[in-house]
Amino acid sequence: MNTMRSQFFRALPRHGRNRLYCQMPRDYDRSPHLLIRRKPMKIKYAVVLICTFLILFFSQAAWASNQIAGSSDTLTLSLENDAFGFDNKDRHYTHGTKISWLSRDLSNYREVEWLPGFFHTAIDQLPVINGPDRIRTLSVSLGQSIYTPEDRARTDLIFNDRPYAGVLYMGLGLHSRNSRFMDSVELTVGLVGRHSYAQDIQKEVHVWTDTLIPQGWEHQLHDEPIVNLFIERKWRAKRFGQIEGFGLDAIPHAGLAVGNAYTGINVGGQVRFGWNLPNDFGTFLIRPGSDSNAPADDADPRFFESLHRFGIHGFLAVDGRAVARDILLDGNTFRKSHSVDKNPFVADCIGGIGILIHCVKITYALVYRTKEFKTQNKEQYFGSISISYTF
């Protein structure tokens, strides 16, 4: 059969072959040697899985109905992707995943017995988080972020576009708060480069969804361990309205990051408005210090009486950054690698909506990010989704 088909194609003139290929159904590969049926789109399966997950998530939330905020832990899943926004181009910052756990309230960090002794000694010396009359919490996070240039079909090195890069990291955060502000100190360790497995994850997702597989990963940044320290303060500056009902609040923030992955400062804030506002320190994008979704006390709607455990709010936010170093644009620290000239100032403008149902908080945000490097063609849009469960 294969021999007869090959003879048939060789007998056709070239323009006849092209006409035949053009008439083939779109779900077949147009290879001159084989007609291969392509895998069907599987996005519908992803939707079914996500919906099933949410149903199970909500059903489990009801079991937390008698919990108290101070004795509850909070688990958060955050996903960011340009497919969640208006700009589904799969370019620049193309995907981020982060899972984090925030502990119950602690009177002292030494209550966390699984931390090594030298950690406790070092923590006791930190002035930022050891002030008097503070409530303390600890967070642990695991995440991965993926970055690609704009033209994913090219196999050569694209000198004027950002490098292919992936980051795999783990964070340990220490948080200390009172009713007016929260201080966070977070240590992040991880790996940039081939063994972040960003290439593998992106390839599998694109095979699964039957979309173009990026072709230039051989030019990605080299393997390099990263160590970064992040310090930030968030203020609950003002709140209007009652604890239950319509309200409005403002949460400014300022931070500093130092390390071989990222060095810079950031300043910004957010305004929230709606029915039964969460009594926490706001909603943030994936980054160090973003574990702020846990209820601050029992005045949070997640701990109201059962039939009142619902809230909906909108929020507007901005975050400006002055960047001294960004390994994802400047390239590897100790080896020659692809790099571009970064912009020293970058800003995110964010608008979103949040929903509280029992002990679950779900937020969606649309993010507009200014150009991060000088030869970037245009700004980027992406979406951010987070689901937090307090138990």
C-alpha positions in Angstrom: 0.0 0.0 0.0 2.8 2.4 0.9 4.6 1.6 -2.3 1.5 2.3 -4.4 1.0 5.6 -2.6 4.6 6.7 -3.1 4.4 5.8 -6.9 1.1 7.8 -7.1 2.7 10.9 -5.6 5.8 10.7 -7.8 3.6 10.4 -10.9 1.9 13.7 -10.1 3.4 17.0 -11.3 4.7 19.3 -8.5 1.7 21.7 -8.8 -0.6 18.7 -8.6 1.0 17.5 -5.4 0.6 21.0 -3.8 -3.0 21.1 -4.9 -3.6 17.7 -3.3 -2.0 18.7 -0.1 -4.0 21.9 0.1 -7.2 19.8 -0.2 -6.3 17.5 2.7 -8.3 17.9 5.9 -6.8 20.3 8.4 -6.3 17.6 11.0 -3.7 15.8 8.8 0.0 16.6 8.7 1.1 17.8 5.2 4.4 15.9 5.2 5.5 14.8 1.7 6.2 11.3 3.1 3.4 10.5 5.5 -0.1 11.7 6.2 -0.3 11.7 10.0 -3.5 12.5 11.8 -2.7 15.1 14.4 -3.8 14.8 18.0 -7.1 16.5 18.7 -7.3 19.5 21.1 -7.4 18.5 24.7 -8.2 21.8 26.3 -11.8 20.6 27.0 -10.3 17.9 29.3 -8.4 20.6 31.2 -11.6 22.5 31.7 -13.3 19.3 33.1 -10.4 18.6 35.4 -10.4 22.1 36.7 -14.1 22.2 37.3 -13.9 18.8 39.1 -11.1 20.2 41.3 -13.1 23.3 42.2 -16.2 21.2 43.2 -14.1 19.0 45.5 -12.4 22.1 46.8 -15.6 23.8 47.8 -17.1 20.6 49.3 -14.1 20.2 51.5 -14.3 23.9 52.6 -17.5 23.2 54.6 -15.6 21.1 57.0 -13.7 24.1 58.3 -16.9 25.8 59.5 -15.8 25.8 63.2 -12.2 26.9 62.8 -10.7 30.0 64.3 -8.4 32.2 62.2 -5.4 32.1 64.6 -5.3 28.3 64.6 -5.9 27.8 60.9 -3.4 27.2 58.1 -3.8 28.5 54.5 -2.9 26.7 51.3 -2.7 28.7 48.1 -2.4 27.7 44.4 -1.4 30.5 42.0 -1.3 30.3 38.2 -0.2 33.0 35.8 -0.4 32.8 32.0 -0.8 35.1 29.0 -3.6 32.7 28.0 -5.6 34.0 31.0 -5.5 37.5 29.6 -6.1 39.4 26.3 -2.7 38.7 24.9 -2.5 35.0 24.2 0.8 35.1 22.4 2.9 32.8 24.6 5.8 35.3 24.8 8.0 36.9 27.4 6.6 35.8 30.8 4.6 32.9 29.5 3.7 30.9 32.6 4.1 30.8 36.4 3.0 28.3 39.0 3.3 28.6 42.8 2.0 26.5 45.6 2.4 27.9 49.1 1.5 27.0 52.7 1.1 29.6 55.4 1.1 28.4 59.0 -1.2 29.1 61.9 -0.4 32.1 64.1 2.8 31.6 66.2 3.9 33.4 69.4 7.5 32.5 68.6 9.2 31.0 65.5 10.8 28.3 67.8 7.3 26.7 67.8 8.3 25.4 64.3 10.2 22.4 65.6 11.2 21.0 62.1 13.5 24.0 61.4 17.2 23.3 62.2 18.6 24.9 65.4 20.9 27.3 63.5 17.8 28.6 61.6 16.2 29.5 65.0 19.4 31.2 66.1 19.6 33.3 62.9 15.9 34.2 63.0 16.2 35.5 66.5 18.8 38.0 65.3 16.5 39.5 62.6 15.3 42.9 63.7 12.5 43.3 61.1 10.3 40.4 62.3 11.0 40.2 66.0 9.3 43.4 67.3 7.1 43.3 70.4 3.4 42.5 70.4 3.6 40.8 66.9 1.8 37.8 65.6 4.1 35.5 63.6 3.5 33.1 60.8 5.8 31.0 58.5 5.3 30.1 54.9 6.8 27.5 52.6 6.4 27.8 48.8 7.4 25.9 45.7 7.2 27.4 42.2 8.3 27.5 38.6 8.3 30.3 36.0 8.9 30.1 32.3 10.1 32.8 29.8 10.4 32.7 26.0 11.1 35.2 23.2 8.3 36.4 21.0 9.1 34.3 17.9 8.9 30.7 19.2 9.3 29.2 15.7 12.9 30.3 15.2 15.7 27.9 16.0 18.5 30.4 15.9 19.6 32.7 18.7 17.4 35.8 18.7 19.9 38.5 19.8 17.3 41.3 20.3 14.8 39.3 22.3 14.8 38.0 25.8 16.5 34.7 26.5 14.7 31.4 26.9 14.8 30.8 30.6 13.1 28.8 33.4 13.3 29.1 37.2 12.5 26.4 39.7 12.6 27.6 43.3 11.6 27.1 46.9 10.9 29.9 49.4 10.9 30.1 53.2 9.0 33.1 54.5 8.8 34.7 57.9 5.9 37.1 58.5 5.3 39.3 61.5 2.2 41.5 61.8 -0.1 43.6 64.0 -3.4 45.3 63.2 -1.6 48.0 61.1 1.1 46.4 59.1 2.9 43.1 58.2 6.6 42.6 57.7 7.9 39.7 55.5 11.4 38.3 55.1 11.7 35.5 52.5 14.7 33.4 51.5 14.4 31.9 48.0 16.7 29.2 46.7 16.5 27.4 43.4 17.9 26.9 39.9 17.9 28.8 36.6 18.6 26.8 33.5 18.1 23.4 31.9 17.5 21.6 35.1 14.6 23.9 36.1 12.7 21.6 33.6 10.8 24.6 32.2 11.7 23.3 28.7 10.2 19.9 29.4 7.0 21.3 31.0 6.3 23.7 28.2 6.9 21.1 25.6 4.6 18.6 27.2 1.8 21.2 27.6 2.1 22.2 23.9 2.0 18.6 22.8 -1.0 18.1 25.0 -2.8 21.1 23.7 -1.7 20.6 20.0 0.0 24.0 19.7 3.4 25.2 18.4 6.3 23.8 20.4 9.0 26.5 21.0 12.0 25.7 19.0 14.8 27.7 20.6 15.3 26.1 24.0 18.9 25.1 23.1 19.8 28.8 23.7 18.4 29.0 27.2 20.4 30.3 30.1 22.9 27.9 31.6 22.3 26.1 34.9 23.0 28.4 37.9 21.9 28.1 41.5 20.1 31.2 42.8 19.9 32.6 46.3 17.7 35.7 47.0 16.6 37.6 50.1 13.4 39.6 50.0 12.1 42.1 52.6 8.8 43.9 52.4 6.3 45.8 54.5 2.6 46.0 53.8 0.3 48.6 55.5 -3.4 48.4 56.1 -3.6 52.2 55.7 -7.3 52.9 55.7 -10.6 51.0 55.8 -14.0 52.5 55.2 -17.3 50.8 56.1 -18.3 48.1 58.6 -16.7 44.7 59.1 -19.8 43.1 57.5 -21.3 44.7 54.4 -19.9 47.1 51.9 -16.4 48.4 52.5 -13.2 49.9 50.9 -9.6 49.6 52.0 -6.1 50.5 50.9 -2.9 48.4 51.3 0.4 50.1 50.2 3.7 48.2 50.2 7.4 48.7 49.8 10.2 46.1 49.5 13.8 45.3 48.8 15.4 42.2 47.1 19.0 41.2 47.0 20.6 38.2 45.3 22.0 36.8 42.1 18.6 36.2 40.6 17.1 39.6 41.3 18.2 42.9 42.9 16.0 45.9 43.2 13.3 47.8 45.1 9.6 47.9 44.7 6.8 50.3 45.8 3.1 50.1 45.2 -0.3 49.5 46.6 -3.8 48.3 46.0 -7.4 49.5 46.7 -10.2 47.0 47.3 -13.9 47.7 47.3 -16.9 45.4 47.7 -19.1 43.3 49.9 -17.6 41.6 52.9 -13.9 42.4 52.2 -11.4 39.8 53.3 -9.6 40.9 56.5 -6.1 40.1 55.1 -3.2 41.9 53.6 -4.3 41.8 50.0 -3.8 39.8 46.8 -0.4 39.8 45.0 1.1 38.3 41.9 3.6 35.4 42.1 6.7 36.8 43.8 8.5 36.6 47.1 6.4 38.0 49.9 3.1 37.3 48.2 1.7 34.9 50.8 -0.8 37.4 52.3 -4.2 35.6 51.6 -4.6 34.2 55.1 -7.2 35.8 57.4 -5.7 38.2 59.9 -8.3 37.4 62.6 -11.9 36.2 63.1 -13.3 39.4 61.6 -12.6 37.9 58.2 -15.8 36.8 56.3 -14.3 33.3 56.1 -15.1 33.0 59.8 -18.6 34.7 59.9 -21.7 32.6 60.7 -22.2 29.9 58.1 -24.9 31.7 56.0 -22.8 34.9 55.9 -19.6 33.4 54.6 -19.7 35.1 51.2 -18.0 38.1 49.8 -17.2 39.7 46.5 -14.8 42.6 45.8 -12.9 44.3 43.1 -9.4 45.6 43.4 -7.0 47.9 41.5 -3.2 47.8 42.1 0.1 49.1 40.9 3.6 47.9 41.6 6.7 49.8 40.4 10.2 48.3 40.4 13.6 49.8 40.1 15.8 46.9 38.8 19.5 46.7 39.4 19.9 43.0 38.3 17.6 40.5 36.7 19.2 37.2 35.7 16.4 36.5 33.3 17.4 39.5 31.2 21.1 40.1 32.2 22.0 36.5 31.7 24.1 34.2 33.8 26.2 35.6 36.6 29.4 33.6 36.1 29.2 32.3 32.5 28.7 34.0 29.2 25.1 33.6 28.0 22.4 35.3 26.0 21.3 38.7 27.4 19.5 41.9 26.5 19.6 45.5 27.8 17.0 45.7 30.5 14.9 48.7 31.3 15.8 50.0 34.8 12.1 50.8 35.7 9.2 48.4 35.2 5.6 48.7 36.4 2.6 46.4 36.7 -1.0 47.8 36.5 -3.5 45.3 37.9 -7.3 45.0 38.0 -9.2 42.1 39.3 -12.0 40.5 41.2 -12.1 38.3 44.3 -14.8 35.9 45.7 -15.0 34.4 49.2 -17.1 31.3 49.7 -16.9 29.7 53.2 -13.1 29.2 53.7 -12.1 29.6 50.1 -10.8 32.7 48.4 -10.6 32.9 44.6 -9.1 35.8 42.7 -8.6 36.7 39.1 -6.4 39.6 38.0 -5.6 41.0 34.6 -2.0 42.4 34.5 -0.5 45.1 32.2 3.3 45.0 32.4 5.4 47.7 30.8 8.4 46.8 28.6 11.1 45.0 30.5 14.0 45.4 28.0 14.9 48.1 25.4 14.3 46.0 22.3 10.9 44.6 23.4 8.3 45.3 20.8 5.4 46.0 23.0 4.1 45.7 26.6 2.6 42.5 27.9 -0.8 41.4 29.2 -1.3 38.2 31.2 -3.8 36.8 33.7 -3.3 35.6 37.3 -5.6 33.2 39.1 -5.2 32.2 42.8 -7.2 29.8 45.0 -6.7 29.9 48.7 -8.1 27.4 51.2 -8.0 28.1 55.0 -8.4 25.0 57.2 
